[in-house]
Amino acid sequence: MTSDPRPLVMDADVTIALLKSGTIGVLDSLTEFGFMVTEIVYDEVHHESERTALDGAIAQGVLAITELSDPAGLVVFGDLLRVVDEGEASVIALASVISGDVAMHDRAGRREAAAYLSPDRVHRLEDIIVEAIRCNRITVSDANAAVDKLRKAGDYQPPFAPHGFEITVSDSSFGINRARGRTRGST
């Protein structure tokens, strides 16, 4: 018996990092998740090369654009606009109405997501990459190179970056399916 993929709504920061690092394709190996972005997040991808790569991933079914239209979600969205930006608010609101998870970098966004969803439903870029390594979709070496590419571009760098993914991939507190109930620092 197969179950539907668990929805995982990505914020622009994670989506753009996957696009810039050339790792958006790893999402196709994580079949227990249904990756998506809101229409607001889609509109936040401005660079032509990134938009082209995002459109390609959408066309291949790697992720989907999902509109936030549920009235309960729109109430959550409006409430969240007081403390986070539109993209983060749309991601959290959508996840709250579809019983999904979120992936984002911004500390304030993660804090609000944990309050609306739960801490174990809030993920970061490295959780996605760790799962892809565990599924043998990307090598540790290629994952480290991708993070280095982001560092050189002045983008997000995970706290473990100096040590690379070698240690992180064997740590059960990392990954989308990380050991529940364990904490790994502030959310």
C-alpha positions, 0 to 999 in steps of 0.5 A: 500500500502506498501513501500520498507524498507528505507535502513540503512547502519550500520558501524562496530562500531554500528554493533559490539555494537549490537552483543556484547550487544546481541541486534542484534535481535531488528533489525527484529522489525524495518520493515520499515528499511532495515538494511545492512552492506557493505562487508568491514564492514562485514570483520571488524567483527573479533571475532568468536562469533560476526561473528557467531552472525552476520552470524546468523542475515544475515541468518535470514534476519535481515540484509544483506551484500550489496556490494559497486559496483556502480561507483558513490559510488566508487568515493565517497568512494575514496574521503572519504578515505582521512578523514575516515576509509574504513568501514565508507567510504564504509557505507557513499558511499553506502548510498549515491547511494541507498538513504539510512541512516547510523548508526555510532558512530565516530564523524568524520564519522558522520560529513562526512555522514551529509555532503554527506547525511544530518544530519537527515539521520545519526544515532547512536546505541541509535537511533536504540535501542530507536526505538526498545523500541518504537516497544516493541521489547526490554524493557527499562530495557533490553536496559539499561542492554545492554548499561551497558554490552558495558560500562563494555567491554570498548565500546561505551556508549551513552551520556545519559547512566547515566540516562538510556533509560527511559528519552530518549525513550520519547524524540522525538529528539532520534530514527531513526524516530526522529523529523526532523530538531531538533538537539541534539548536534554535529554530 
